[in-house]
Amino acid sequence: MSRPSKIARLPHETREQLNRRLLDNQPANSILSWLSAMSDVQALLDAEFDGVAITEQNLSDWRHGPFRHWQTRQEALNLVHALQDQDGLAHKDLAGPLSEKLVRWAALQYAATAQALLDAQADPATHWSRLRELCADVARLRRSDLAAERVGLEREWLALEKNINETQKEKDFWAWTKRPDIREKLYPNKKGLGLSAATRKRIEREFGLLSYPRKPLRIKADPGKSC
């Protein structure tokens, strides 16, 4: 395995500051002077690289390798933040999840670039050739859109099918509870609750609770009083 470079062995925060200086196009001698003045950098060089300082060649190798990867990553992060910023690129036409925003943004960029390329072609034959190339790219983009729509429809169908299955399961459950054998298991003591009509009549008769019709009371008239 190759030995890590001097700059790759620097602390993360030091590498971040170095990348920002490179992004600002600071001169190489200024960056090397800044690095050599840091005590932790010198301690690392003494411990792992026999005290050999970071050279301009080391800085150039870093600029054309890891720095470019860092720069690409930063541009991607800035784009993501811009797409989510209401004061930035977060236009109403770019609403939706981040992945959809990126797709729409790329499509808009493609359309703008395609228009510029076509406008720059004065020769009709070259213009026609470039337009055919762009049509092929648009066809590929359209296929990806159709694939995304198909996935969306499949998800909606699965959700609908799940809802239908759950509704049917509920109906089947309540129908199952109405089966006589199941009701007997669910309500084992239901038959023993309450009194039968014959038992209630016998109790009413034994305790005189039945309301038998009574003979009308006859009030005798007082001979000394007239009506």
Rosetta blueprint (number, residue, H / E / L):
1 M L
2 S L
3 R L
4 P L
5 S L
6 K L
7 I H
8 A H
9 R H
10 L L
11 P L
12 H H
13 E H
14 T H
15 R H
16 E H
17 Q H
18 L H
19 N H
20 R H
21 R H
22 L H
23 L H
24 D L
25 N L
26 Q L
27 P L
28 A H
29 N H
30 S H
31 I H
32 L H
33 S H
34 W H
35 L H
36 S H
37 A L
38 M L
39 S H
40 D H
41 V H
42 Q H
43 A H
44 L H
45 L H
46 D H
47 A H
48 E H
49 F L
50 D L
51 G L
52 V L
53 A L
54 I L
55 T L
56 E H
57 Q H
58 N H
59 L H
60 S H
61 D H
62 W H
63 R H
64 H L
65 G L
66 P H
67 F H
68 R H
69 H H
70 W H
71 Q H
72 T H
73 R H
74 Q H
75 E H
76 A H
77 L H
78 N H
79 L H
80 V H
81 H H
82 A H
83 L H
84 Q H
85 D L
86 Q L
87 D L
88 G L
89 L L
90 A L
91 H L
92 K H
93 D H
94 L H
95 A L
96 G L
97 P L
98 L H
99 S H
100 E H
101 K H
102 L H
103 V H
104 R H
105 W H
106 A H
107 A H
108 L H
109 Q H
110 Y H
111 A H
112 A H
113 T H
114 A H
115 Q H
116 A H
117 L H
118 L H
119 D H
120 A L
121 Q L
122 A L
123 D L
124 P H
125 A H
126 T H
127 H H
128 W H
129 S H
130 R H
131 L H
132 R H
133 E H
134 L H
135 C H
136 A H
137 D H
138 V H
139 A H
140 R H
141 L H
142 R H
143 R H
144 S H
145 D H
146 L H
147 A H
148 A H
149 E H
150 R H
151 V H
152 G H
153 L H
154 E H
155 R H
156 E H
157 W H
158 L H
159 A H
160 L H
161 E H
162 K H
163 N H
164 I H
165 N H
166 E H
167 T H
168 Q H
169 K H
170 E H
171 K H
172 D H
173 F H
174 W H
175 A H
176 W H
177 T H
178 K L
179 R L
180 P H
181 D H
182 I H
183 R H
184 E H
185 K H
186 L H
187 Y L
188 P L
189 N L
190 K L
191 K L
192 G L
193 L L
194 G L
195 L L
196 S L
197 A H
198 A H
199 T H
200 R H
201 K H
202 R H
203 I H
204 E H
205 R H
206 E H
207 F L
208 G L
209 L L
210 L L
211 S L
212 Y L
213 P L
214 R L
215 K L
216 P L
217 L L
218 R L
219 I L
220 K L
221 A L
222 D L
223 P L
224 G L
225 K L
226 S L
227 C L
